[in-house]
Amino acid sequence: GVSGAPSENNIMVWNAVIFGPEGTPFEDGKLLISLSTPGTFKLTIEFTEEYPNKPPTVRFVSKMFHPNVYADGSICLDILQNRWSPTYDVSSILTSIQSLLDEPNPNSPANSQAAQLYQENKREYEKRVSAIVEQSWRD
């Protein structure tokens, strides 16, 4: 699931949460043991006066290890850049990001180490993701 709502003191800044997609290392921290607690990842969405003609800025607040997430939490996702459409709403943005967790684009890496591991050593990549998921429970 995904959810988002305006912050208390600024309607242009939203707080959002994405749960790790089912059946992926982002779902829970244990690769072989299924837990009922999914990875919970916090994001911020910042809108400008130009929205919906320009996309909002979306960043993970939670620490992430993913080929398409920069160290500062910003996300390399086409619909947040050159493929933006004013028809996208908060729900569709968050759902697209949730899908990206399961289906990274290693050809457009924001984190080259994560992209390399994803392509060359999936087991190690999944271990790193699991560690991040476990950390998300403590955040």
GROMACS elastic network, one bead per residue, 0.5 to 0.9 nm:
[ bonds ]
;  ai    aj funct       b0    kb
    1    17     6  0.83654   500
    1    18     6  0.62319   500
    1    19     6  0.55254   500
    1    20     6  0.80426   500
    1    21     6  0.79513   500
    1    95     6  0.79989   500
    1    98     6  0.83889   500
    2    16     6  0.74715   500
    2    17     6  0.57291   500
    2    19     6  0.63113   500
    2    91     6  0.72129   500
    2    94     6  0.62752   500
    2    95     6  0.66983   500
    2    98     6  0.78625   500
    3    15     6  0.85292   500
    3    16     6  0.55422   500
    3    17     6  0.53909   500
    3    18     6  0.67165   500
    3    90     6  0.85269   500
    3    91     6  0.72256   500
    3    94     6  0.76804   500
    4    14     6  0.64895   500
    4    15     6  0.56110   500
    4    17     6  0.63353   500
    4    18     6  0.88022   500
    4    43     6  0.87892   500
    4    44     6  0.88078   500
    4    45     6  0.86696   500
    4    90     6  0.72312   500
    4    91     6  0.77405   500
    4    94     6  0.83398   500
    5    11     6  0.87440   500
    5    13     6  0.86297   500
    5    14     6  0.53169   500
    5    15     6  0.57045   500
    5    16     6  0.64800   500
    6     9     6  0.82850   500
    6    10     6  0.69118   500
    6    11     6  0.51168   500
    6    12     6  0.70060   500
    6    13     6  0.58910   500
    6    15     6  0.61931   500
    6    16     6  0.86404   500
    6    45     6  0.88375   500
    7    10     6  0.56247   500
    7    11     6  0.61972   500
    7    12     6  0.80358   500
    7    13     6  0.58731   500
    7    14     6  0.51299   500
    7    15     6  0.59850   500
    8    11     6  0.73776   500
    8    13     6  0.89655   500
    8    14     6  0.88502   500
    9    13     6  0.85332   500
   10    13     6  0.56013   500
   10    14     6  0.79402   500
   11    14     6  0.69220   500
   11    47     6  0.86843   500
   12    45     6  0.80606   500
   12    46     6  0.58392   500
   12    47     6  0.50558   500
   12    48     6  0.69116   500
   12    49     6  0.85072   500
   13    44     6  0.68727   500
   13    45     6  0.56744   500
   13    47     6  0.63415   500
   14    43     6  0.83326   500
   14    44     6  0.56358   500
   14    46     6  0.64199   500
   14    47     6  0.82605   500
   15    42     6  0.73379   500
   15    43     6  0.59925   500
   15    45     6  0.64346   500
   16    41     6  0.83124   500
   16    42     6  0.57915   500
   16    43     6  0.50214   500
   16    44     6  0.59664   500
   16    45     6  0.73102   500
   16    94     6  0.80987   500
   17    40     6  0.65956   500
   17    41     6  0.55279   500
   17    43     6  0.60629   500
   17    44     6  0.86912   500
   17    94     6  0.83044   500
   18    21     6  0.86438   500
   18    39     6  0.81592   500
   18    40     6  0.58992   500
   18    41     6  0.52027   500
   18    42     6  0.65902   500
   18    43     6  0.78325   500
   18    94     6  0.70075   500
   18    95     6  0.81749   500
   18    97     6  0.82470   500
   18    98     6  0.64770   500
   19    22     6  0.87072   500
   19    26     6  0.80027   500
   19    27     6  0.70865   500
   19    38     6  0.59813   500
   19    39     6  0.55479   500
   19    41     6  0.62650   500
   19    42     6  0.89665   500
   19    98     6  0.74981   500
   20    23     6  0.88043   500
   20    24     6  0.73209   500
   20    25     6  0.78669   500
   20    28     6  0.73385   500
   20    38     6  0.58389   500
   20    40     6  0.64391   500
   20    41     6  0.75483   500
   20    98     6  0.69105   500
   20   101     6  0.74488   500
   20   102     6  0.83720   500
   20   133     6  0.83811   500
   21    24     6  0.59550   500
   21    25     6  0.83092   500
   21    26     6  0.62915   500
   21    27     6  0.53844   500
   21    38     6  0.81478   500
   21    39     6  0.84985   500
   21    98     6  0.65705   500
   21    99     6  0.73364   500
   21   101     6  0.73895   500
   21   102     6  0.66837   500
   22    25     6  0.84527   500
   22    26     6  0.78318   500
   22    27     6  0.53826   500
   22    28     6  0.86003   500
   22    38     6  0.81673   500
   22   102     6  0.89579   500
   23    26     6  0.81622   500
   23    27     6  0.64355   500
   23    28     6  0.87637   500
   23   102     6  0.88941   500
   24    27     6  0.54000   500
   24    28     6  0.77684   500
   24    31     6  0.84587   500
   24   101     6  0.84923   500
   24   102     6  0.63659   500
   24   126     6  0.86737   500
   25    28     6  0.60612   500
   25    29     6  0.67584   500
   25    30     6  0.76567   500
   25    31     6  0.63127   500
   25    39     6  0.88015   500
   25   102     6  0.83249   500
   25   126     6  0.57660   500
   25   127     6  0.80239   500
   25   129     6  0.61992   500
   25   130     6  0.58490   500
   25   133     6  0.80329   500
   26    29     6  0.71883   500
   26    38     6  0.74591   500
   26    39     6  0.57532   500
   26    40     6  0.86673   500
   26   101     6  0.72104   500
   26   102     6  0.76816   500
   26   126     6  0.84530   500
   26   129     6  0.64412   500
   26   130     6  0.66723   500
   26   132     6  0.83471   500
   26   133     6  0.61486   500
   27    30     6  0.88275   500
   27    34     6  0.86054   500
   27    35     6  0.85645   500
   27    37     6  0.78482   500
   27    39     6  0.51839   500
   27    40     6  0.84278   500
   27   130     6  0.85739   500
   27   133     6  0.76165   500
   28    31     6  0.72987   500
   28    33     6  0.85193   500
   28    34     6  0.68329   500
   28    35     6  0.62456   500
   28    36     6  0.78937   500
   28    37     6  0.65301   500
   28    39     6  0.53558   500
   28   130     6  0.67141   500
   28   133     6  0.61678   500
   28   134     6  0.73202   500
   29    33     6  0.85110   500
   29    34     6  0.84621   500
   29    35     6  0.80111   500
   29    37     6  0.89295   500
   29    38     6  0.81039   500
   29    39     6  0.72769   500
   29   127     6  0.84236   500
   29   129     6  0.76483   500
   29   131     6  0.62813   500
   29   132     6  0.76471   500
   29   133     6  0.51553   500
   29   134     6  0.50612   500
   29   135     6  0.86619   500
   30    33     6  0.52778   500
   30    34     6  0.65933   500
   30    35     6  0.74722   500
   30   127     6  0.85793   500
   30   130     6  0.62952   500
   30   131     6  0.86801   500
   30   133     6  0.88912   500
   30   134     6  0.83625   500
   31    34     6  0.73136   500
   31   126     6  0.76788   500
   31   127     6  0.77833   500
   31   130     6  0.71811   500
   34    37     6  0.86819   500
   35    38     6  0.72800   500
   37    40     6  0.83691   500
   37   137     6  0.82919   500
   38   133     6  0.79899   500
   38   137     6  0.85331   500
   39   130     6  0.87994   500
   39   132     6  0.84450   500
   39   134     6  0.72101   500
   39   135     6  0.87525   500
   39   136     6  0.61819   500
   39   137     6  0.68020   500
   40    62     6  0.84432   500
   40   133     6  0.73606   500
   40   136     6  0.58782   500
   40   137     6  0.67771   500
   40   139     6  0.89635   500
   41    60     6  0.71709   500
   41    61     6  0.75330   500
   41    62     6  0.54989   500
   41    63     6  0.81538   500
   41    64     6  0.84150   500
   41   133     6  0.82227   500
   41   136     6  0.64096   500
   41   137     6  0.88967   500
   42    59     6  0.86157   500
   42    60     6  0.58877   500
   42    61     6  0.52860   500
   42    62     6  0.52645   500
   42    63     6  0.88780   500
   42   136     6  0.85538   500
   43    58     6  0.68689   500
   43    59     6  0.53967   500
   43    62     6  0.69620   500
   43    73     6  0.83989   500
   44    57     6  0.79876   500
   44    58     6  0.57195   500
   44    59     6  0.54320   500
   44    60     6  0.64988   500
   44    61     6  0.67248   500
   45    56     6  0.62221   500
   45    57     6  0.56380   500
   45    59     6  0.66987   500
   45    90     6  0.85800   500
   46    56     6  0.53134   500
   46    57     6  0.50400   500
   46    58     6  0.64495   500
   46    59     6  0.87049   500
   47    50     6  0.78605   500
   47    51     6  0.62081   500
   47    52     6  0.85097   500
   47    54     6  0.85957   500
   47    55     6  0.74087   500
   47    57     6  0.66087   500
   47    58     6  0.89031   500
   48    51     6  0.56371   500
   48    52     6  0.86067   500
   48    54     6  0.77809   500
   48    55     6  0.82739   500
   48    56     6  0.66927   500
   48    57     6  0.85819   500
   49    52     6  0.83491   500
   49    54     6  0.87408   500
   50    53     6  0.55849   500
   50    54     6  0.55272   500
   50    55     6  0.82089   500
   50    56     6  0.89746   500
   51    55     6  0.62012   500
   51    56     6  0.68605   500
   51    86     6  0.76724   500
   52    55     6  0.64415   500
   52    56     6  0.81068   500
   52    85     6  0.78569   500
   52    87     6  0.77314   500
   52    88     6  0.80528   500
   52    89     6  0.85058   500
   53    84     6  0.83663   500
   53    85     6  0.73020   500
   53    86     6  0.53756   500
   54    80     6  0.87255   500
   54    81     6  0.87103   500
   54    84     6  0.72940   500
   54    85     6  0.80373   500
   54    86     6  0.73655   500
   55    58     6  0.88515   500
   55    79     6  0.80314   500
   55    80     6  0.56676   500
   55    81     6  0.70705   500
   55    84     6  0.62389   500
   55    85     6  0.78392   500
   55    86     6  0.77938   500
   55    88     6  0.86607   500
   56    80     6  0.72327   500
   57    74     6  0.78312   500
   57    75     6  0.88049   500
   57    80     6  0.75538   500
   58    73     6  0.82747   500
   58    74     6  0.62200   500
   58    75     6  0.68089   500
   58    80     6  0.79767   500
   58    93     6  0.89591   500
   59    62     6  0.88883   500
   59    69     6  0.85884   500
   59    72     6  0.75893   500
   59    75     6  0.62824   500
   60    63     6  0.70381   500
   60    64     6  0.73618   500
   60    69     6  0.81268   500
   60    72     6  0.78812   500
   60    74     6  0.63377   500
   60    75     6  0.76832   500
   61    64     6  0.85865   500
   61    72     6  0.84400   500
   61    73     6  0.63247   500
   62    73     6  0.76812   500
   62   132     6  0.86938   500
   62   135     6  0.87118   500
   62   136     6  0.66101   500
   62   139     6  0.74813   500
   63    71     6  0.83192   500
   63    72     6  0.88101   500
   63    73     6  0.72421   500
   63   132     6  0.67359   500
   63   133     6  0.89492   500
   63   135     6  0.80788   500
   63   136     6  0.75705   500
   64    69     6  0.69550   500
   64    70     6  0.84662   500
   64    71     6  0.79303   500
   64    73     6  0.71588   500
   64   129     6  0.77244   500
   64   132     6  0.63100   500
   64   133     6  0.84631   500
   65    68     6  0.87318   500
   65    69     6  0.71752   500
   65    70     6  0.87788   500
   65    71     6  0.86197   500
   65   111     6  0.77990   500
   65   114     6  0.63799   500
   65   125     6  0.85343   500
   65   128     6  0.69263   500
   65   129     6  0.59286   500
   65   132     6  0.68508   500
   66    69     6  0.54522   500
   66    70     6  0.82062   500
   66   101     6  0.72917   500
   66   104     6  0.75017   500
   66   109     6  0.87127   500
   66   110     6  0.81686   500
   66   111     6  0.66178   500
   66   113     6  0.88148   500
   66   114     6  0.54933   500
   66   115     6  0.72158   500
   66   118     6  0.85701   500
   66   125     6  0.87496   500
   66   129     6  0.76306   500
   67    70     6  0.81126   500
   67    76     6  0.87843   500
   67   104     6  0.63117   500
   67   105     6  0.69710   500
   67   106     6  0.58828   500
   67   107     6  0.89001   500
   67   108     6  0.79053   500
   67   109     6  0.51183   500
   67   110     6  0.57971   500
   67   112     6  0.64445   500
   67   113     6  0.74798   500
   67   116     6  0.81215   500
   67   117     6  0.88615   500
   67   118     6  0.75796   500
   68    74     6  0.85990   500
   68    75     6  0.59462   500
   68    76     6  0.50732   500
   68    77     6  0.72513   500
   68   100     6  0.80267   500
   68   101     6  0.85638   500
   68   104     6  0.65053   500
   68   105     6  0.67033   500
   68   106     6  0.73204   500
   68   108     6  0.69663   500
   68   109     6  0.52107   500
   68   111     6  0.62146   500
   68   112     6  0.87422   500
   68   114     6  0.84043   500
   68   115     6  0.78682   500
   69    72     6  0.80385   500
   69    73     6  0.58579   500
   69    74     6  0.57999   500
   69    76     6  0.61239   500
   69    77     6  0.88828   500
   69   109     6  0.78363   500
   69   110     6  0.53949   500
   69   111     6  0.62075   500
   70    73     6  0.52434   500
   70    74     6  0.53487   500
   70    75     6  0.62938   500
   70    76     6  0.75862   500
   70   109     6  0.85459   500
   70   111     6  0.57645   500
   71    74     6  0.74367   500
   71   110     6  0.80697   500
   71   111     6  0.73441   500
   72    75     6  0.89702   500
   74   110     6  0.87828   500
   75    80     6  0.80866   500
   75    97     6  0.83071   500
   75   110     6  0.76968   500
   76    80     6  0.75956   500
   76    81     6  0.80536   500
   76   108     6  0.75351   500
   76   109     6  0.76173   500
   76   110     6  0.64143   500
   77    80     6  0.55377   500
   77    81     6  0.67724   500
   77    82     6  0.89309   500
   77    83     6  0.87535   500
   77    96     6  0.84851   500
   77    97     6  0.76999   500
   77   100     6  0.80000   500
   77   105     6  0.87881   500
   77   108     6  0.89463   500
   78    81     6  0.51292   500
   78    82     6  0.57833   500
   78    83     6  0.52357   500
   78    84     6  0.71646   500
   79    82     6  0.65072   500
   79    85     6  0.73284   500
   79    88     6  0.84873   500
   79    93     6  0.77938   500
   79    96     6  0.83257   500
   80    83     6  0.68461   500
   80    84     6  0.55713   500
   80    85     6  0.88661   500
   80    93     6  0.80299   500
   81    84     6  0.57250   500
   84    87     6  0.85497   500
   84    88     6  0.75815   500
   85    88     6  0.58521   500
   86    89     6  0.78531   500
   88    91     6  0.79900   500
   88    92     6  0.58345   500
   88    93     6  0.65514   500
   89    92     6  0.53995   500
   89    93     6  0.62698   500
   89    94     6  0.87434   500
   90    93     6  0.51273   500
   90    94     6  0.61579   500
   90    95     6  0.85041   500
   91    94     6  0.52414   500
   91    95     6  0.60238   500
   91    96     6  0.85271   500
   92    95     6  0.50399   500
   92    96     6  0.60418   500
   92    97     6  0.85990   500
   93    96     6  0.51785   500
   93    97     6  0.63258   500
   93    98     6  0.86877   500
   94    97     6  0.50449   500
   94    98     6  0.61212   500
   94    99     6  0.86249   500
   95    99     6  0.62112   500
   95   100     6  0.85905   500
   96    99     6  0.50649   500
   96   100     6  0.61788   500
   96   101     6  0.88387   500
   97   101     6  0.64797   500
   98   101     6  0.52973   500
   98   102     6  0.71692   500
   98   103     6  0.89582   500
   99   102     6  0.54271   500
   99   103     6  0.60939   500
   99   104     6  0.82710   500
  100   104     6  0.51531   500
  100   105     6  0.77079   500
  101   104     6  0.60470   500
  104   107     6  0.88345   500
  104   108     6  0.89441   500
  104   109     6  0.88104   500
  104   115     6  0.82889   500
  104   118     6  0.85762   500
  105   108     6  0.58016   500
  105   109     6  0.69523   500
  105   115     6  0.80833   500
  106   109     6  0.53127   500
  106   110     6  0.87236   500
  106   111     6  0.89798   500
  106   112     6  0.82172   500
  106   114     6  0.84061   500
  106   116     6  0.76209   500
  106   118     6  0.75017   500
  106   119     6  0.73662   500
  107   115     6  0.79538   500
  108   112     6  0.89604   500
  108   115     6  0.86200   500
  109   112     6  0.55048   500
  109   113     6  0.87546   500
  109   114     6  0.81148   500
  109   115     6  0.60220   500
  109   116     6  0.89708   500
  110   114     6  0.86345   500
  110   115     6  0.81815   500
  111   114     6  0.54528   500
  111   115     6  0.62708   500
  111   116     6  0.87282   500
  112   116     6  0.60171   500
  112   117     6  0.85517   500
  113   116     6  0.51740   500
  113   117     6  0.61994   500
  113   118     6  0.84984   500
  114   117     6  0.51839   500
  114   118     6  0.59683   500
  114   119     6  0.86256   500
  114   125     6  0.67725   500
  114   128     6  0.87851   500
  115   118     6  0.50538   500
  115   119     6  0.62867   500
  115   120     6  0.85630   500
  115   125     6  0.87393   500
  116   119     6  0.52720   500
  116   120     6  0.59042   500
  116   121     6  0.77176   500
  116   125     6  0.87967   500
  117   120     6  0.51141   500
  117   122     6  0.60912   500
  117   123     6  0.83923   500
  117   124     6  0.67331   500
  117   125     6  0.52567   500
  117   126     6  0.89084   500
  118   121     6  0.59759   500
  118   123     6  0.83568   500
  118   124     6  0.81612   500
  118   125     6  0.55082   500
  118   126     6  0.80885   500
  119   122     6  0.65330   500
  119   125     6  0.87996   500
  120   125     6  0.88777   500
  121   124     6  0.55690   500
  121   125     6  0.63183   500
  121   126     6  0.87841   500
  122   126     6  0.60578   500
  122   127     6  0.85883   500
  123   126     6  0.51728   500
  123   127     6  0.63105   500
  123   128     6  0.88298   500
  124   128     6  0.63285   500
  124   129     6  0.86570   500
  125   128     6  0.52166   500
  125   129     6  0.62676   500
  125   130     6  0.86485   500
  126   130     6  0.60180   500
  126   131     6  0.86270   500
  127   130     6  0.50540   500
  127   131     6  0.63515   500
  127   132     6  0.88278   500
  128   131     6  0.52031   500
  128   132     6  0.65051   500
  128   133     6  0.88207   500
  129   132     6  0.50949   500
  129   133     6  0.62445   500
  129   134     6  0.87198   500
  130   134     6  0.62133   500
  130   135     6  0.85825   500
  131   134     6  0.51841   500
  131   135     6  0.62789   500
  131   136     6  0.87365   500
  132   136     6  0.62166   500
  133   137     6  0.67921   500
  134   137     6  0.54756   500
  134   138     6  0.72147   500
  135   138     6  0.53504   500
  135   139     6  0.65890   500
  136   139     6  0.51656   500
